Structure formats: C-alpha cells, structure tokens
Amino acid sequence: NLTGVSRSLANLVRPGGHVFLCLLGPFCAWETFWYALHGRWCKAFRRMRFGGTETKLGGAGFRVYYPGVREVRSAFASSFELVSWRGVGILLPPSWMEPLFQQRPTLVNLLTRMDRTLSRVPVFRGVADHVLFHFVREGK
C-alpha cells in the first residue's frame, strides 16, 4: 500500500525533508534473461504480472508487487515531490547470482563502475533490479 506508506511518512517527515526508497523494479534484465535462458518462463516474467506474484518465505505465502515509477510517483504525489530516481543493479548481477561471480572481483568492480554511470540514463535505469527514489516533503 504505497499510498499508506506515503501518508505515514508525511506525518514523520517535516517539509523540506528527504525520503529515499529502494524498491524492486518492475523489470530486471538479468533476472529475465537468466530465467528465460533456463526455460523458467514464469520466473522470467514474474515482475510484469498484473497484480503481483505469489511467493513463499519461511513457509508463509504472500504476494509481491513490483511498482513502476509512475505508480510510486502517483502514490507519493499528495505530500512529496519526486526529485530523482535511478536504477540499482543494471549490469551488476542480482545478489542471488553472487556464487557465480565470487571468484571474479575484477569483473564485479568493472560492472559496479559501469552501473553507477548508467544508473541515471533513462533507457538503462528502467531495466535495473532495484529502483532508488529520492523524494522531498512538500509543504510549509
């Protein structure tokens, strides 16, 4: 409930205050490519499902949503201005792929530097694993 989160934060953050939110993005190039390559189509496109996707953690089931930038901006619009957003994890693989990259620190460092550069480029920031939002509380 992003609108509820926005209302709660509006009560906690004074006007002019900054809020940073890091959410799972609605499309992750790494995840889509990896699972499609392995024929796991449901997992490859799970972030794009309308209404989220069911998952389990510790035996308990729950629904995971992957909101887009417009949805997040709209939910916060009544009290916050979206200053900027950037992708996190564009070229750098998701943490669940860490075992494949543990022995390649030079590659990971290169991908990290490239990620920082691409994180604000419109075409690339939208395919990141996560999206980092920067809001400022409006009002007096």
C-alpha positions in Angstrom: 0.0 0.0 0.0 2.2 2.8 -1.3 -0.3 5.5 -0.6 -0.5 4.4 3.1 3.3 4.4 3.3 3.3 7.9 1.8 0.7 9.2 4.3 2.7 7.7 7.2 5.9 9.2 6.0 4.2 12.6 5.5 3.4 12.5 9.3 7.0 11.7 10.2 9.0 13.9 7.7 8.9 17.7 8.1 8.5 19.9 5.0 11.8 20.1 3.0 12.9 16.7 4.4 14.2 14.0 2.2 13.0 10.4 1.8 14.8 7.7 -0.1 13.1 4.5 -1.0 14.7 1.5 -2.7 12.1 -0.9 -4.3 12.3 -3.9 -6.6 11.9 -2.7 -10.1 9.1 -3.9 -12.4 11.7 -5.4 -14.9 15.1 -6.8 -14.2 17.2 -7.6 -17.3 19.4 -10.0 -15.5 16.5 -11.9 -14.0 14.5 -12.1 -17.2 17.5 -13.2 -19.3 18.7 -15.8 -16.8 15.4 -17.5 -16.2 14.4 -17.3 -19.9 17.7 -18.9 -20.8 16.9 -21.8 -18.5 13.4 -22.1 -19.7 11.8 -20.9 -16.5 9.3 -18.6 -18.2 7.1 -17.9 -15.1 10.1 -16.7 -13.1 11.5 -14.8 -16.1 8.4 -12.6 -16.4 7.0 -12.6 -12.8 7.7 -8.9 -12.3 5.5 -8.0 -15.2 2.4 -9.8 -13.9 -0.6 -7.5 -13.2 -1.5 -7.8 -9.6 1.9 -9.1 -8.4 3.1 -12.6 -7.9 2.7 -15.2 -5.1 5.8 -16.4 -3.3 6.8 -18.1 -0.1 9.2 -17.2 2.6 9.7 -19.4 5.7 6.6 -21.5 4.7 4.3 -18.4 4.6 2.8 -17.3 1.3 2.4 -13.7 0.3 2.0 -11.5 -2.8 5.0 -9.4 -4.1 4.3 -6.3 -6.1 6.8 -4.6 -8.4 5.5 -1.0 -8.8 6.6 1.2 -11.7 7.9 4.8 -11.4 4.5 6.3 -12.3 2.7 4.3 -9.7 5.3 5.2 -7.0 5.2 8.9 -8.0 1.4 9.0 -8.0 1.2 7.3 -4.6 3.5 10.0 -3.1 2.2 13.0 -5.1 0.0 14.4 -2.4 2.9 15.2 0.0 6.1 14.5 -1.8 7.9 15.7 -4.9 9.9 13.1 -6.8 13.3 14.7 -7.2 15.1 11.8 -9.0 15.2 8.1 -9.5 17.9 5.8 -10.6 18.4 2.1 -11.3 20.4 -0.1 -9.0 21.8 -3.3 -10.4 21.7 -2.7 -14.2 24.8 -4.5 -15.2 25.8 -5.8 -11.8 24.1 -9.1 -11.3 21.5 -9.6 -8.5 22.7 -10.8 -5.1 21.2 -14.3 -5.7 23.8 -14.7 -8.5 26.7 -14.0 -6.2 28.1 -17.5 -6.2 28.7 -17.2 -10.0 30.7 -14.0 -9.6 32.5 -14.6 -6.3 35.8 -15.5 -8.0 35.6 -12.6 -10.4 36.2 -9.5 -8.3 37.7 -7.5 -11.2 34.6 -8.1 -13.3 32.3 -7.2 -10.4 34.3 -3.9 -9.9 34.0 -3.1 -13.6 30.3 -3.8 -13.6 29.8 -1.7 -10.4 31.6 1.3 -12.0 29.5 0.9 -15.2 26.3 0.6 -13.2 27.0 3.9 -11.4 27.3 5.6 -14.8 24.3 4.0 -16.4 22.0 4.4 -13.3 20.7 7.7 -14.4 20.4 7.0 -18.1 16.7 6.7 -19.0 16.9 3.6 -21.2 19.1 1.7 -18.8 17.8 2.7 -15.4 14.4 1.1 -16.2 15.9 -2.5 -16.5 17.6 -2.5 -13.1 16.9 -5.0 -10.3 16.0 -2.1 -7.9 14.9 1.5 -8.3 16.1 4.2 -5.8 13.7 7.0 -5.4 14.5 10.4 -3.9 11.6 12.4 -2.6 11.3 15.8 -0.9 8.4 16.5 1.5 6.3 19.4 0.3 4.6 22.0 2.4 5.5 24.7 4.9 
